[in-house]
Amino acid sequence: MKTRKREFPKFRYRECDAFAEYLQERSMKGWHFKEWKFGLVFEKGEPEDIVYDVEVLPKGSEMSLRPEMETEEYAEYCKAAGWKMIDAQRRFCIFRKEKLNAVPIVTEEERFDNVYHAEWKSWLNLSGATLFLQFCIVWNSGF
């Protein structure tokens, strides 16, 4: 019987609540999120109702595969509030609730602002790359 598995779901920044629910559903089936390494890595265990929170850090990088120093500092702040950081990638940061009385990590307004900025930066990166490629194609065609 497998004790580890990988899954490759695709979530956008504005779907961080759905992402957290997805992780919680997996835990209720006995698959607990452990890390982000070429997909989401889950380990088999006893079914538990683990509460996850997925936050978007707008200052992160789209190319980031490991938590950055700023993310680690943010994790210390969250630990004091009752949340343990499991892993982070791109601008996503996944937390597991450690204390029953854990306070929310961010307010709804902060979350909206973080998601808005992360989505905007992501769109700008994609648009910039597309425009650059179009310019190269036109330039090479002898325009």
Secondary structure, 3 states (H helix, E strand, C coil): CCCEEEECCCCCHHHHHHHHHHHHHHHHCCEEEEEECCCEEEEECCCCCCCEEEEECCCCCCCCCCCCHHHHHHHHHHHHCCEEEEEEECCEEEEEECCCCCCCCCCHHHHHHHHHHHHHHHHHHHHHHHHHHHHHHHHHCCC
